[in-house]
Structure formats: C-alpha cells, structure tokens
Amino acid sequence: MNRPRIITLWQPYASLCAFNLKRNETRHRLTHYRGELFIHAAKRKMTAKDKTVWNDAIALAQAAGDTRDFPHVDDLPLGAVLCTSQLIDCIQMTASLCNAQPTLERLVGDWQPGRYAWPLDKVHAFADPIAWEGQQWIKPAPEFLQLQVEHAIDAW
C-alpha cells in the first residue's frame, strides 16, 4: 500500500476540494502517484481574486441546487489539512478536454492544453481541520499527520 501523500493548496482551492466543488487539481506537470492524497490549506492569505473565485463557485453550486451551508470566505481555514481524497489519474489536457469542463470546474482550475488534470475521488472533509505547517509540491505525509488523519476518519 502506498504511503499517503499530501499537497498544499492556496485557499480557496483547498476548501473547494474539501467541499467536492473542485474535482480536479490542475498542474503544470504530471505526477505518477495514485492513491490517498491529503489536501492542506496553505497559510497564505487570500487575495481579492481568490475571494471572488470562492464566492462565484458557491453561487454556481447553489444555482445548481447545492443546499449546503458554506462558510463565509473570510472563515476558510489556513494552515490545516482539510480532507482526504484519492488521486486517481493524471491526464494531459487537450483543447477538447478543456472545453468539455463544466463552468464551475473551469472557474476553479487552470484549464489550458498541455497542463495536467489530477482527478480527485472519494473526498472526505474533516469536521475539525488538522493544523499543520505545510510544504510545497506533493510529498509523503509525515507519520504523525497520518495518525491524526486516521483518528479524524475514525470519528466519522
């Protein structure tokens, strides 16, 4: 079994993944990793553009019938692991793939031919985010963090 990996994303993108509104992480390079992926929200403060993305994404989700109670953009957690997911593939984007994405997915990702889509599946958000400093790129999750995630999963 693969050791779980963790990736740090800026907000609001980490929360969009946790709420399963962002179903693909979009990157400029590929990954060969497949398996459990923890989503961590960076400590970086959101820009006005980031806040607009969150608000527009929530508006699109609600217009499509999503009735969940989403947090205010200023209440999104920073510096914490928000959810676990399964990274199931890595697909190089083509113009047709980019054009086939729904409006919400295009809003929350950088869809350009030549980039890569990392589809996420089986997303489970934690009721209480797990504080952690974070790191760049996709790395093996530290053992102490794996234990905290397992405890959070047991609490479901």
HELIX and SHEET records of a PDB file:
HELIX    1   1 TYR A   13  ALA A   18  1                                   6    
HELIX    2   2 ALA A   48  ALA A   63  1                                  16    
HELIX    3   3 VAL A   73  ASP A   75  5                                   3    
HELIX    4   4 ALA A   95  ALA A  100  1                                   6    
HELIX    5   5 THR A  103  VAL A  108  1                                   6    
HELIX    6   6 GLU A  143  ASP A  154  1                                  12    
SHEET    1   A 6 ASN A  24  ARG A  27  0                                        
SHEET    2   A 6 TYR A 116  ALA A 131 -1                                        
SHEET    3   A 6 ALA A  80  LEU A  87 -1                                        
SHEET    4   A 6 GLY A  35  ALA A  41 -1                                        
SHEET    5   A 6 ARG A   5  LEU A   9  1                                        
SHEET    6   A 6 ILE A 138  PRO A 140 -1                                        
SHEET    1   B 3 ASN A  24  ARG A  27  0                                        
SHEET    2   B 3 TYR A 116  ALA A 131 -1                                        
SHEET    3   B 3 ILE A  91  GLN A  92 -1                                        
END                                                                             
